[in-house]
């Protein structure tokens, strides 16, 4: 299948393959772009008039085989008013530009210049980030090409810019984030017969090449720690459960780390409370939270972030075997609290309960953020545009909101309160694992809150954003890799020394 495009940097004077340029409102071009388009005269304006193209943000104009340029295609992408563009908009424009490169093209040149002038190094890196994420595909299991598939095996895309050296330096930082997103997407897209807990743990362990300290807890170690809730979820599977702890120590020695915890249910049948057959294949993605944490730690390590960070993921498979836990069972968590199992399909919170307590007790972090494809209820509430955010710390909420607006990975705060807590009180144990149909995303968060003590904490329910979400300018894949860019921005803006 086609390899990922090779991305590079070049001076404005070098034009090869399909040419993609940007213009502002009323067809305003930067000076370098004007020079490049000089041979075509007023061709662009005549084509724009015919197509009613004015340079509005996100719109495109396609001109095939402009003879004067001796190039196969010219694409003009509108940016609107440059003064209104934010970093996330530059990333999106990079995705749009990449999306306009035809599948049959072996070469393309994207001009890193807007109407206001050549982009600076970090802006070029944002443009390339969007292009790389848009170019992502997951086709490793396709063994045959269709007869009409004329895509080249290798594709080269160069970004023409005023200072290629500065752009390349900035990209060295941004590529770590891009690679983290790609890693998360790959993990979510993998089928469950390939990516079961042990294999997931093996892939997470590959981060040791970047200087990450990786520790894998097996069933014996978890039994010794008393992780009865997590182990209960996985006891019906032939694949043994794992907990993976990843530590990146890039900050001051001895400084408390920031901590990220991910739900890693590699496949979720619902257990004894089995799900309907329709759509169950999507439950291979019920580990999107864990995938994000692995991708994030990759990004932090690859860009050598000046922070101490812990990533912990609970990896299980929820199957309806004869050994599987039953509704009515009571499990004892590592914290000592007990949970009555009402519905075995409310399993992610059981996994997170033990891992949250473990991380909090062992590492005493500055904050904990957990990510999980936890409830369908959050999709009912928010659709697939925002992740649900539940928190016990207003400052952390404010910072995540700002990081979400900056990256486009948006979060929306949902309520917590003692009234909801009563809904998960049990007659036979300290709590039950579901409070019923109403407020399902909230009662799940209420359960998790019982395992964080007073540590600043945020629970992100990414059931709507982590997989199967609507395609965007920078993602045409089923798996989004949602959360890697959000949390990397949070760390970079507020927690690196």
C-alpha positions as CSV (number, residue, x, y, z in Angstrom):
1,X,0.0,0.0,0.0
2,X,1.0,3.6,-0.3
3,X,3.6,4.8,2.2
4,X,3.1,7.9,4.3
5,X,4.2,11.0,2.3
6,X,7.7,12.2,2.7
7,X,7.6,15.8,4.0
8,X,10.4,18.3,3.4
9,X,11.2,22.0,3.2
10,X,12.4,24.0,0.2
11,X,12.9,27.7,-0.8
12,X,10.1,29.5,-2.6
13,X,11.9,29.3,-6.0
14,X,11.6,25.5,-6.3
15,X,8.3,24.3,-7.7
16,X,7.7,20.6,-8.2
17,X,4.5,18.6,-8.9
18,X,1.1,19.9,-7.8
19,X,1.3,23.5,-6.5
20,X,-0.9,24.5,-3.6
21,X,-0.9,28.2,-2.6
22,X,-2.9,30.3,-0.2
23,X,-4.8,33.6,-0.6
24,X,-6.7,35.9,1.6
25,X,-10.0,37.6,1.0
26,X,-10.5,39.2,-2.4
27,X,-7.7,37.1,-3.9
28,X,-4.9,38.7,-1.9
29,X,-1.6,36.8,-2.3
30,X,1.7,37.1,-0.6
31,X,4.7,38.5,-2.5
32,X,6.4,35.2,-3.1
33,X,3.2,33.6,-4.3
34,X,2.6,36.5,-6.7
35,X,6.0,35.9,-8.2
36,X,5.3,32.2,-8.5
37,X,2.0,32.8,-10.2
38,X,3.3,35.6,-12.5
39,X,3.6,33.3,-15.6
40,X,-0.2,32.5,-15.5
41,X,-1.2,36.2,-15.7
42,X,-4.8,36.7,-14.8
43,X,-5.7,33.0,-15.2
44,X,-6.4,32.7,-11.4
45,X,-8.7,35.7,-11.3
46,X,-10.7,34.5,-14.4
47,X,-11.0,31.0,-12.9
48,X,-12.0,32.5,-9.5
49,X,-14.7,34.7,-11.1
50,X,-16.1,31.7,-13.0
51,X,-16.2,29.6,-9.8
52,X,-17.3,32.5,-7.5
53,X,-14.1,31.9,-5.4
54,X,-13.2,34.9,-3.2
55,X,-10.6,33.4,-0.8
56,X,-13.1,32.7,2.0
57,X,-11.4,30.6,4.7
58,X,-11.4,26.9,3.8
59,X,-12.6,27.2,0.3
60,X,-10.5,26.0,-2.7
61,X,-10.0,26.7,-6.4
62,X,-8.7,23.9,-8.6
63,X,-7.0,24.7,-11.9
64,X,-5.9,21.6,-13.9
65,X,-2.7,21.7,-16.0
66,X,-2.0,25.5,-16.2
67,X,0.2,25.5,-19.3
68,X,2.2,28.6,-18.3
69,X,3.4,27.0,-15.1
70,X,4.2,23.6,-16.7
71,X,2.8,21.9,-13.6
72,X,0.0,19.3,-13.5
73,X,-2.3,21.3,-11.2
74,X,-2.6,24.5,-9.3
75,X,-4.7,24.7,-6.2
76,X,-5.6,27.9,-4.4
77,X,-6.8,27.6,-0.7
78,X,-8.6,30.5,0.9
79,X,-7.6,31.7,4.3
80,X,-10.1,34.5,4.8
81,X,-8.7,37.4,7.0
82,X,-5.2,36.6,8.2
83,X,-5.7,38.7,11.3
84,X,-8.4,36.3,12.5
85,X,-6.4,33.1,12.1
86,X,-5.3,31.2,15.1
87,X,-2.8,28.3,15.4
88,X,-5.5,25.7,15.2
89,X,-6.7,27.4,11.9
90,X,-3.2,27.1,10.4
91,X,-3.2,23.3,11.3
92,X,-6.6,22.9,9.6
93,X,-5.4,24.8,6.5
94,X,-2.5,22.4,6.3
95,X,-5.0,19.6,6.3
96,X,-7.1,21.2,3.6
97,X,-4.0,21.8,1.5
98,X,-2.9,18.2,1.8
99,X,-6.4,17.0,1.0
100,X,-6.3,18.8,-2.3
101,X,-3.2,16.9,-3.5
102,X,-4.6,14.3,-5.8
103,X,-4.1,10.6,-4.8
104,X,-2.3,10.0,-8.1
105,X,0.2,12.8,-7.5
106,X,3.8,11.7,-6.7
107,X,5.0,15.2,-5.9
108,X,3.5,18.4,-4.5
109,X,4.7,21.8,-3.3
110,X,2.7,23.7,-0.7
111,X,3.5,27.4,-0.3
112,X,3.9,28.4,3.3
113,X,2.8,31.9,2.8
114,X,-0.4,33.8,3.5
115,X,-1.5,37.2,2.1
116,X,0.3,38.9,5.0
117,X,3.6,37.3,4.2
118,X,5.7,34.2,4.6
119,X,4.9,32.0,7.6
120,X,7.4,31.9,10.5
121,X,9.0,28.6,11.5
122,X,6.4,27.6,14.1
123,X,3.6,28.5,11.7
124,X,5.1,26.3,9.0
125,X,5.3,23.5,11.5
126,X,1.6,23.9,12.3
127,X,0.9,23.8,8.6
128,X,2.9,20.6,8.2
129,X,1.3,19.1,11.3
130,X,-2.1,19.5,9.7
131,X,-0.9,18.0,6.4
132,X,0.7,15.0,8.1
133,X,-2.5,14.2,10.2
134,X,-4.7,14.6,7.0
135,X,-2.4,12.2,5.1
136,X,-2.8,9.4,7.7
137,X,-4.3,6.2,6.5
138,X,-4.6,2.8,8.1
139,X,-4.5,0.2,5.3
140,X,-1.9,-2.3,6.5
141,X,-4.3,-5.2,6.2
142,X,-5.3,-4.4,2.6
143,X,-3.3,-6.9,0.5
144,X,-4.6,-6.0,-3.0
145,X,-5.0,-2.8,-5.0
146,X,-8.1,-2.2,-7.0
147,X,-7.7,-2.3,-10.7
148,X,-8.2,1.5,-11.0
149,X,-5.9,2.4,-8.1
150,X,-3.1,4.4,-9.7
151,X,-1.7,5.8,-6.5
152,X,2.1,6.0,-6.5
153,X,4.0,4.0,-3.9
154,X,5.9,7.0,-2.7
155,X,4.8,10.6,-2.4
156,X,6.9,13.6,-1.7
157,X,5.4,16.9,-0.4
158,X,7.7,19.9,0.0
159,X,6.7,23.1,1.9
160,X,8.2,26.2,0.2
161,X,9.0,28.8,2.8
162,X,11.2,31.8,3.5
163,X,13.5,30.1,6.0
164,X,13.6,26.3,5.4
165,X,16.1,25.9,8.2
166,X,13.9,27.6,10.8
167,X,10.9,25.6,9.6
168,X,12.8,22.3,9.9
169,X,13.9,23.2,13.4
170,X,10.3,24.0,14.5
171,X,9.0,20.8,12.8
172,X,11.5,18.8,14.9
173,X,9.3,19.8,17.9
174,X,6.0,19.4,16.2
175,X,6.7,16.1,14.6
176,X,6.9,14.5,18.0
177,X,3.3,15.5,18.6
178,X,2.3,14.3,15.1
179,X,3.9,11.0,15.7
180,X,2.1,10.7,19.1
181,X,-1.2,11.2,17.4
182,X,-0.4,8.7,14.7
183,X,0.7,6.2,17.3
184,X,-2.6,6.6,19.1
185,X,-4.6,6.3,15.9
186,X,-2.7,3.1,15.0
187,X,-3.5,1.5,18.3
188,X,-7.2,2.3,18.1
189,X,-7.5,1.1,14.5
190,X,-5.9,-2.2,15.2
191,X,-8.2,-5.2,15.5
192,X,-8.6,-6.9,18.9
193,X,-7.2,-10.2,17.7
194,X,-3.9,-8.4,17.0
195,X,-4.0,-5.8,19.9
196,X,-4.9,-7.7,23.0
197,X,-3.5,-6.7,26.5
198,X,-0.1,-8.3,26.2
199,X,0.6,-6.9,22.7
200,X,-0.6,-3.5,23.7
201,X,1.8,-3.6,26.7
202,X,4.6,-4.7,24.3
203,X,4.0,-1.7,22.0
204,X,3.9,0.7,25.0
205,X,7.2,-0.7,26.1
206,X,8.7,0.4,22.8
207,X,8.8,3.9,24.4
208,X,11.8,2.9,26.3
209,X,13.8,3.7,23.1
210,X,13.0,7.3,23.8
211,X,14.2,7.2,27.4
212,X,10.8,6.4,29.0
213,X,10.9,4.0,31.9
214,X,8.3,1.4,31.3
215,X,7.0,-1.1,33.9
216,X,4.4,-3.8,33.2
217,X,2.4,-5.3,36.0
218,X,1.1,-8.8,35.4
219,X,-1.9,-10.5,37.1
220,X,0.3,-11.8,40.0
221,X,1.5,-8.3,40.8
222,X,-2.0,-6.8,40.6
223,X,-3.4,-9.5,42.9
224,X,-0.6,-8.6,45.4
225,X,-1.7,-4.9,45.1
226,X,-5.3,-5.8,45.6
227,X,-6.6,-4.6,42.2
228,X,-9.8,-6.7,42.5
229,X,-11.9,-4.3,40.4
230,X,-9.6,-4.3,37.4
231,X,-9.0,-8.1,37.6
232,X,-12.7,-8.8,37.8
233,X,-13.3,-7.2,34.4
234,X,-10.6,-9.3,32.7
235,X,-11.2,-12.7,34.4
236,X,-13.4,-14.0,31.6
237,X,-10.8,-13.6,28.9
238,X,-8.0,-15.9,27.7
239,X,-5.8,-12.8,27.5
240,X,-4.4,-11.8,30.9
241,X,-4.9,-8.3,32.1
242,X,-1.9,-5.9,32.3
243,X,-1.2,-2.5,33.8
244,X,1.5,-0.5,32.1
245,X,3.3,2.4,33.9
246,X,5.3,4.8,31.7
247,X,7.5,7.5,33.3
248,X,9.2,10.4,31.5
249,X,11.5,12.3,33.8
250,X,12.4,15.5,31.9
251,X,11.8,17.9,34.8
252,X,13.5,18.7,38.0
253,X,14.7,15.7,39.9
254,X,12.3,14.8,42.7
255,X,9.6,17.2,41.4
256,X,6.0,15.7,41.6
257,X,4.9,14.4,38.2
258,X,1.8,15.2,36.2
259,X,-0.2,12.0,35.7
260,X,-2.4,10.6,32.9
261,X,-4.4,7.5,33.2
262,X,-6.2,5.6,30.3
263,X,-8.9,3.0,30.0
264,X,-7.6,0.2,27.9
265,X,-10.4,-2.3,27.3
266,X,-8.9,-3.9,24.2
267,X,-12.3,-5.4,23.3
268,X,-15.6,-5.0,25.1
269,X,-18.4,-7.5,24.6
270,X,-20.2,-6.2,27.6
271,X,-19.3,-9.4,29.4
272,X,-22.3,-11.3,30.9
273,X,-24.4,-8.2,30.2
274,X,-23.6,-8.7,26.6
275,X,-24.0,-5.9,24.0
276,X,-26.2,-6.2,20.9
277,X,-24.4,-7.6,17.9
278,X,-24.9,-4.6,15.7
279,X,-21.9,-2.3,15.9
280,X,-20.0,-4.5,18.4
281,X,-17.0,-4.5,16.1
282,X,-16.4,-0.9,17.1
283,X,-15.6,-2.1,20.6
284,X,-12.1,-2.8,19.5
285,X,-11.7,1.0,20.1
286,X,-12.7,0.9,23.7
287,X,-9.1,1.4,24.5
288,X,-8.8,4.9,23.0
289,X,-8.1,6.5,26.3
290,X,-5.1,4.2,26.9
291,X,-4.0,4.9,23.3
292,X,-4.0,8.6,23.9
293,X,-1.9,8.2,27.0
294,X,0.7,6.2,25.1
295,X,0.7,8.7,22.3
296,X,1.0,11.6,24.7
297,X,4.0,10.0,26.6
298,X,5.6,9.4,23.2
299,X,5.1,13.1,22.3
300,X,6.6,14.3,25.6
301,X,9.6,12.1,25.4
302,X,10.3,12.7,21.7
303,X,10.3,16.4,22.1
304,X,12.2,16.1,25.4
305,X,9.6,17.9,27.4
306,X,10.9,19.6,30.6
307,X,8.4,17.9,32.9
308,X,8.1,14.7,35.0
309,X,5.1,12.8,33.7
310,X,3.5,9.4,34.5
311,X,1.3,7.6,32.1
312,X,-0.6,4.5,33.4
313,X,-3.0,2.3,31.4
314,X,-5.2,-0.6,32.6
315,X,-5.4,-3.2,29.8
316,X,-8.2,-5.8,29.9
317,X,-10.5,-7.7,27.7
318,X,-14.2,-7.9,28.7
319,X,-15.5,-11.3,27.6
320,X,-18.5,-13.5,28.6
321,X,-16.6,-16.7,29.5
322,X,-17.7,-19.2,32.2
323,X,-15.1,-17.5,34.5
324,X,-16.5,-14.0,33.8
325,X,-17.8,-11.9,36.7
326,X,-21.6,-11.7,37.1
327,X,-24.2,-9.1,37.9
328,X,-24.5,-9.2,41.7
329,X,-20.8,-10.0,42.3
330,X,-18.9,-7.7,44.7
331,X,-15.3,-6.8,44.1
332,X,-12.8,-5.2,46.5
333,X,-10.7,-2.4,45.0
334,X,-7.1,-1.6,45.8
335,X,-8.3,1.3,47.9
336,X,-10.2,-1.1,50.1
337,X,-13.6,0.1,48.9
338,X,-16.1,-2.4,47.6
339,X,-18.2,-2.3,44.4
340,X,-21.3,-4.3,43.6
341,X,-21.5,-5.2,40.0
342,X,-24.9,-4.3,38.6
343,X,-24.0,-4.4,34.9
344,X,-20.8,-6.0,33.6
345,X,-20.9,-3.6,30.7
346,X,-20.1,-0.7,33.1
347,X,-16.5,-2.1,33.2
348,X,-14.3,0.9,32.3
349,X,-14.8,2.6,35.6
350,X,-13.8,-0.5,37.5
351,X,-10.5,-0.5,35.6
352,X,-9.9,3.2,36.2
353,X,-10.8,3.0,39.9
354,X,-7.8,0.7,40.7
355,X,-5.3,2.5,38.4
356,X,-6.3,6.0,39.7
357,X,-5.8,4.8,43.2
358,X,-2.5,3.1,42.4
359,X,-1.1,6.2,40.6
360,X,-2.2,8.5,43.3
361,X,-0.8,6.5,46.1
362,X,2.5,5.6,44.5
363,X,3.4,8.9,42.7
364,X,1.5,11.6,44.6
365,X,1.1,13.6,41.3
366,X,0.4,17.3,40.9
367,X,-2.8,16.3,39.1
368,X,-4.4,13.3,37.5
369,X,-6.3,13.3,34.2
370,X,-7.9,10.1,33.1
371,X,-9.3,9.5,29.6
372,X,-11.9,6.8,28.7
373,X,-14.5,5.9,26.1
374,X,-16.7,5.5,29.2
375,X,-20.4,6.0,28.4
376,X,-22.8,6.3,25.5
377,X,-24.6,8.8,27.7
378,X,-21.9,11.4,27.0
379,X,-22.6,11.2,23.3
380,X,-26.3,11.7,24.0
381,X,-25.4,14.8,26.0
382,X,-22.7,16.4,23.8
383,X,-22.7,14.6,20.5
384,X,-19.2,14.1,19.0
385,X,-17.9,17.6,19.0
386,X,-16.8,17.9,22.7
387,X,-15.4,15.5,25.2
388,X,-17.2,15.5,28.6
389,X,-15.1,16.9,31.4
390,X,-15.7,16.2,35.0
391,X,-13.4,17.7,37.6
392,X,-12.7,18.6,41.2
393,X,-10.3,21.5,40.4
394,X,-11.4,24.8,38.7
395,X,-7.9,25.9,37.7
396,X,-7.2,22.6,35.9
397,X,-10.6,23.0,34.2
398,X,-9.7,26.5,33.0
399,X,-6.4,25.4,31.6
400,X,-7.9,22.5,29.8
401,X,-10.5,24.7,28.3
402,X,-7.8,27.0,27.0
403,X,-5.8,24.1,25.6
404,X,-8.9,22.7,24.0
405,X,-9.7,26.0,22.2
406,X,-6.1,26.3,21.1
407,X,-6.0,22.8,19.6
408,X,-9.6,22.4,18.5
409,X,-9.9,19.3,20.8
410,X,-12.6,20.9,22.9
411,X,-14.0,19.9,26.3
412,X,-17.2,20.8,28.1
413,X,-17.6,20.7,31.8
414,X,-20.3,18.5,33.2
415,X,-21.7,18.5,36.8
416,X,-20.7,16.5,39.8
417,X,-22.6,16.6,43.1
418,X,-23.8,14.6,46.1
419,X,-27.2,14.2,44.6
420,X,-25.7,12.0,41.9
421,X,-23.5,10.2,44.4
422,X,-26.6,8.8,46.1
423,X,-27.5,7.1,42.8
424,X,-24.6,4.7,43.1
425,X,-25.0,3.8,46.7
426,X,-25.4,0.0,47.1
427,X,-27.4,-2.0,49.7
428,X,-24.6,-4.6,49.8
429,X,-21.3,-2.8,49.1
430,X,-19.8,0.7,49.4
431,X,-21.1,1.5,45.9
432,X,-22.6,-0.1,42.8
433,X,-21.0,0.3,39.4
434,X,-23.9,1.9,37.7
435,X,-26.7,4.3,38.8
436,X,-29.1,3.4,36.1
437,X,-30.1,5.1,32.8
438,X,-30.4,8.7,34.0
439,X,-27.3,10.8,34.2
440,X,-25.2,7.8,33.2
441,X,-22.0,9.8,32.3
442,X,-22.3,11.7,35.6
443,X,-22.7,8.7,37.9
444,X,-19.8,7.0,36.2
445,X,-17.7,10.1,37.1
446,X,-19.0,10.1,40.6
447,X,-17.7,6.6,41.1
448,X,-14.2,7.6,39.8
449,X,-14.1,10.6,42.1
450,X,-14.2,8.2,45.1
451,X,-10.7,7.0,44.1
452,X,-8.8,10.3,43.8
453,X,-9.0,11.8,47.3
454,X,-8.1,15.5,47.2
455,X,-5.6,15.3,44.3
456,X,-6.6,17.7,41.5
457,X,-8.4,15.5,39.0
458,X,-10.2,15.6,35.7
459,X,-12.1,12.8,34.0
460,X,-12.5,13.1,30.2
461,X,-15.2,10.9,28.7
462,X,-14.1,10.6,25.1
463,X,-16.7,8.1,23.9
464,X,-17.8,10.6,21.2
465,X,-14.5,11.9,20.2
466,X,-12.0,9.0,20.5
467,X,-13.3,6.9,17.6
468,X,-15.9,7.0,14.9
469,X,-16.3,10.8,15.2
470,X,-17.1,12.9,12.1
471,X,-14.2,13.3,9.7
472,X,-12.4,16.7,9.8
473,X,-9.9,18.7,7.8
474,X,-7.1,16.8,9.7
475,X,-8.5,13.4,10.1
476,X,-10.2,11.0,7.6
477,X,-9.6,7.9,9.8
478,X,-12.0,6.1,12.0
479,X,-9.6,6.6,14.9
480,X,-8.9,10.3,15.8
481,X,-6.0,10.1,18.2
482,X,-8.1,12.7,20.2
483,X,-6.4,14.1,23.3
484,X,-2.7,13.9,22.4
485,X,-2.5,17.4,21.1
486,X,-4.8,18.7,23.9
487,X,-2.8,17.3,26.7
488,X,0.6,18.1,25.2
489,X,-0.5,21.7,24.9
490,X,-1.7,21.7,28.5
491,X,1.7,20.4,29.7
492,X,3.7,22.8,27.5
493,X,1.7,25.9,28.4
494,X,1.4,25.4,32.1
495,X,3.6,22.7,33.6
496,X,7.1,22.6,31.9
497,X,9.7,24.4,33.9
